Amino acid sequence: MEQILASDLRKVFRRPDKGPGLKGSVRHLFERHYTETAAVDGIDLAVNRGEAVAYVGPNGAGKSTTIKLLTGILVPTSGEVRVDGAIPHKNRIENARRIGVVFGQRTQLWWDLPVRDSLELLRDMHGIGAKEYSATLERLVTTLGIENILSSTARSISLGQRMRADLAAALIHSPGTLFLDEPTIGLDLTVKDRLRSFLRELVAEGTTVMLTTHDLGDIEDICSRMVIIDEGKKLYDGGLRAVMETYARDRTMHISTVRAPSSIASIASRIPLAKVSEGASALEFNVSFDPSVVSAGEVLLAVQAEADVADISIDEPAIEDVVRKVYAHKLKPDVGPSSRADGSS
């Protein structure tokens, strides 16, 4: 059953186009000119109940505008949108009771209240019973590790702590649909792993998740389907595995050594399936490799045979790089329902 449905969804913003200074403002009073920008331009989208979808694209692609249309914050210029059968901008209260939302840098906590009080206010707003609230809160506190900040005000906690508290606020009423905008920003690796595991549990239990993020780790751990948009248009809608295997395979290992290696060529000869290049100094070099062909461990073992390693770091592909590659290769959109079901194409 489709939990989220959008058909030819468009949102056009109209901005005044007036000349500089007082003269331009006065002229605009009599001769009005406007510039129209389509932030969302004919998006078709169908997300089934219990599906986790990564909704990604570069900055300014229209991701946040789409989410605001789906949550009822914005009214579409044209097209149709339904979430769990309701039209979000026409049934705002009903829709708000059925969804959970985390919007990046914007909090839904009351700034001067302790986190616990904010959650209790949300309990009362949603009419959650005492027993259900207690069980849900206990699960969220344990999963998100927020026990030590429940008595702290929202203004006094760090970004990472606030993100965890906002996630608890978004989930306290057990919504059927969850919209997440950069949900792991500011979180350390341990909390990230716990959160991703928790989101997988929610999806398995039937919660529909729509995720916008620049963190490929979030996408790979939570989602099986990816929708890529750019300039308000959908470029790709299909299996995550096909995109990741085709456009996000390369990794670069940056290596610092105790002393300069005798020869970069000798290192390259030990890992012929990777590309070795010089770094910023004589003590540094880089190895680009495809982890499906040669593992990071194999690369490191080959390097250690030729050099004393002081430090390493590995660059993961950025989601912007994936989008650019998809666009450049003109990957066919809407690859088919089978890929959406199992994550392959």
C-alpha positions in Angstrom: 0.0 0.0 0.0 1.3 3.4 -0.9 2.1 5.6 2.1 3.4 8.5 0.2 2.1 9.5 -3.3 3.0 12.5 -5.3 1.9 13.1 -8.9 3.4 15.8 -11.1 4.2 17.8 -8.0 5.4 21.4 -8.6 6.4 24.3 -6.4 7.2 27.6 -8.0 8.5 30.5 -5.9 7.7 34.0 -7.2 10.2 36.7 -6.2 10.0 40.4 -6.9 12.4 41.6 -9.6 13.1 45.3 -8.9 15.9 47.7 -9.7 18.4 48.9 -7.2 17.8 51.7 -4.7 14.8 53.9 -4.0 14.2 54.5 -7.7 13.9 50.8 -8.4 11.5 50.3 -5.4 9.2 53.2 -6.6 9.1 51.9 -10.1 8.2 48.4 -8.8 5.1 50.0 -7.2 3.8 50.8 -10.7 5.4 48.2 -12.9 5.7 44.9 -11.1 8.1 42.3 -12.4 8.7 38.9 -10.9 11.2 36.0 -11.4 9.7 32.5 -11.1 11.8 29.6 -9.9 10.6 26.0 -9.9 12.1 24.4 -6.8 10.1 21.2 -7.4 9.4 20.6 -11.1 7.0 17.7 -11.9 8.0 15.1 -9.3 6.2 11.7 -9.4 6.8 9.6 -6.3 5.3 6.5 -4.7 6.6 5.1 -1.5 5.1 2.0 0.0 4.3 1.4 3.7 7.4 0.1 5.5 9.8 1.3 2.8 13.0 3.3 3.5 13.9 5.7 0.7 16.9 8.0 0.4 15.9 11.3 -1.2 19.1 12.9 -2.3 20.7 15.6 -4.5 23.1 18.5 -4.3 22.3 21.6 -2.3 19.5 23.5 -3.9 18.1 20.5 -5.7 14.7 20.8 -4.2 14.9 18.1 -1.4 13.8 20.2 1.5 11.0 21.9 -0.6 9.7 18.4 -1.4 9.7 17.4 2.3 7.9 20.6 3.2 5.2 19.8 0.6 4.8 16.3 1.9 4.5 17.5 5.5 2.0 20.3 4.7 4.3 23.2 5.5 4.1 24.4 1.9 1.2 24.3 -0.6 2.0 22.9 -4.0 1.7 25.2 -7.0 0.2 22.3 -8.9 0.0 18.5 -8.8 -1.3 16.1 -6.2 0.2 14.8 -3.0 -1.1 12.4 -0.3 0.5 11.0 2.8 -1.3 8.0 4.4 -4.4 9.0 2.3 -4.5 12.6 3.6 -3.7 15.8 1.6 -1.0 17.3 3.9 -1.7 21.0 3.3 -5.5 20.5 3.6 -5.4 18.2 6.6 -2.5 19.6 8.5 -3.6 18.5 12.0 -4.5 15.0 10.9 -1.2 14.8 8.9 0.9 16.1 11.8 -0.5 13.4 14.1 0.6 10.7 11.7 4.1 11.8 10.8 7.4 12.5 12.5 9.8 15.1 11.2 13.4 16.1 11.9 14.5 19.2 10.0 18.3 19.4 10.3 19.2 22.6 12.2 15.6 23.4 13.3 14.4 22.1 16.6 10.9 21.2 17.8 12.0 21.4 21.4 10.9 24.3 23.6 14.2 26.3 23.9 13.9 27.2 27.6 12.3 24.0 28.9 14.0 20.8 30.0 14.0 18.1 27.3 11.7 15.9 29.5 9.1 18.7 29.7 9.2 19.2 25.9 8.5 15.4 25.4 5.7 15.5 28.0 4.1 18.5 26.2 4.2 16.5 22.9 2.7 13.5 24.8 -0.3 15.7 25.8 -0.6 17.2 22.3 -0.8 13.8 20.7 -3.0 12.3 23.4 -0.6 9.5 24.2 -1.6 7.2 27.1 0.6 7.0 30.1 1.6 3.3 29.6 2.3 3.8 25.9 4.3 7.0 26.6 6.4 5.3 29.3 7.3 2.4 27.1 8.1 4.5 24.1 10.2 7.0 26.1 12.2 4.2 27.7 13.0 2.7 24.3 14.0 6.1 22.9 16.1 7.1 25.9 18.0 3.8 25.8 18.5 3.8 22.0 19.5 7.5 21.6 21.4 7.8 24.9 19.6 10.9 26.2 19.0 10.0 29.8 21.6 12.5 31.0 20.1 15.4 29.1 16.4 14.9 30.0 16.7 17.5 32.8 18.7 20.0 30.6 17.1 22.8 28.6 17.3 22.7 24.8 19.4 25.8 24.7 22.1 24.4 27.0 22.9 21.1 25.1 25.2 20.5 22.2 24.2 20.0 18.6 24.7 16.2 18.8 22.6 16.0 22.0 19.9 18.2 20.5 19.7 16.1 17.4 19.1 13.0 19.6 16.5 14.8 21.6 14.8 16.0 18.4 14.7 12.5 17.1 13.0 11.4 20.4 10.5 14.2 19.9 9.8 13.1 16.3 9.2 9.5 17.4 7.4 9.9 20.7 4.0 9.4 19.2 5.1 6.4 17.1 4.4 7.9 13.7 3.7 5.8 10.6 5.8 8.0 8.4 9.1 9.6 9.3 10.8 12.4 7.4 14.5 12.8 8.3 16.7 15.7 7.1 20.4 15.0 8.0 19.4 12.9 11.1 23.0 11.9 12.1 24.7 15.4 11.9 26.7 16.0 15.0 26.5 12.5 16.3 29.5 10.4 17.2 30.1 7.0 15.6 28.7 4.9 18.5 25.4 6.9 18.6 25.2 6.9 14.7 25.4 3.1 14.7 22.7 2.8 17.4 20.5 5.2 15.6 20.8 3.5 12.2 20.1 0.2 13.9 17.0 1.7 15.5 15.7 3.1 12.2 16.2 -0.3 10.6 14.0 -1.8 13.4 11.3 0.9 12.8 11.3 0.1 9.1 11.0 -3.6 9.8 8.0 -2.8 12.1 6.3 -1.0 9.2 7.3 2.6 9.6 7.9 4.5 6.3 11.1 6.5 6.3 12.1 9.2 3.8 15.7 10.3 4.4 17.6 13.2 3.0 21.3 13.2 3.9 24.9 13.8 2.6 26.1 10.8 4.6 26.4 7.7 2.4 26.7 5.6 5.5 23.2 6.6 6.5 21.9 5.7 3.1 23.6 2.3 2.9 22.6 1.3 6.4 19.0 2.3 6.3 17.7 2.4 2.7 17.2 0.0 -0.1 15.9 2.5 -2.6 17.3 5.9 -3.8 15.6 8.8 -5.5 18.0 11.4 -6.9 16.8 14.9 -7.9 18.6 17.9 -9.3 17.1 21.3 -10.2 13.7 20.1 -9.0 13.6 17.2 -11.4 13.9 13.5 -10.7 17.0 11.9 -12.3 16.8 8.4 -10.9 14.4 6.3 -8.9 15.4 2.7 -8.2 17.6 0.2 -6.4 20.3 1.6 -4.1 22.6 -1.2 -4.9 22.8 -0.4 -8.6 23.7 3.2 -7.9 26.3 2.4 -5.2 28.0 -0.3 -7.3 28.1 1.8 -10.4 28.8 5.3 -9.1 30.2 5.1 -5.5 32.8 2.4 -5.7 36.1 4.3 -5.5 37.8 5.0 -2.2 41.0 7.0 -1.6 43.4 6.1 1.2 45.7 8.9 2.3 48.9 7.6 3.9 51.5 9.4 6.0 54.8 7.6 6.6 57.5 7.9 9.3 60.1 8.3 6.6 59.8 8.8 2.8 59.3 5.5 0.9 62.1 4.6 -1.4 59.9 4.4 -4.4 56.2 5.1 -5.1 56.5 2.7 -8.1 57.5 -0.2 -5.9 54.3 0.4 -3.8 52.2 0.6 -7.0 53.7 -2.7 -8.2 52.4 -4.5 -5.1 48.8 -3.3 -5.7 48.4 -3.3 -9.5 44.6 -3.0 -9.2 44.9 0.4 -7.4 46.3 3.8 -8.4 49.1 5.2 -6.4 49.9 8.9 -6.5 52.2 11.4 -4.7 50.8 13.4 -1.7 51.4 16.9 -0.5 54.9 16.0 0.9 57.5 13.4 0.5 56.1 11.6 3.6 52.6 11.3 2.1 51.0 9.5 -0.8 47.5 8.4 -1.9 46.0 5.1 -3.0 42.8 5.0 -5.0 41.1 1.7 -5.1 37.8 -0.1 -5.7 36.9 -2.1 -2.5 35.0 -4.6 -4.5 38.3 -5.5 -6.3 40.9 -4.9 -3.6 40.1 -4.4 0.1 41.4 -1.6 2.3 43.2 -4.3 4.3 45.0 -5.6 1.3 46.0 -2.1 0.3 47.4 -1.4 3.8 49.4 -4.7 3.9 51.0 -3.9 0.5 51.9 -0.4 1.7 53.3 -1.6 5.0 55.7 -3.9 3.1 57.3 -0.9 1.5 56.9 1.9 4.1 56.5 2.6 7.8 53.0 3.9 8.1 52.4 6.7 10.6 48.7 7.5 9.9 46.0 6.7 7.4 42.6 8.1 6.4 40.0 7.0 3.8 37.8 9.3 1.8 34.4 8.0 1.1 32.5 9.2 -2.0 30.3 12.2 -1.4 26.7 12.1 -2.4 27.3 15.1 -4.6 29.8 13.0 -6.6 27.3 10.3 -7.0 24.7 12.7 -8.3 27.1 14.3 -10.8 28.1 10.8 -12.1 24.5 9.8 -12.5 23.7 13.0 -14.3 26.8 12.8 -16.6 26.0 9.1 -17.5 22.3 9.9 -18.0 21.3 6.8 -16.0 17.8 5.8 -17.0 15.3 6.8 -14.3 12.5 4.6 -12.9 14.5 1.3 -13.4 11.5 -0.7 -12.4 9.5 -2.1 -9.4 11.8 -5.2 -9.0 14.7 -3.0 -8.1 12.6 -1.1 -5.5 11.7 -4.3 -3.8 15.1 -5.9 -3.3 17.5 -3.0 -3.9 19.0 -4.4 -7.1 18.5 -3.5 -10.7 
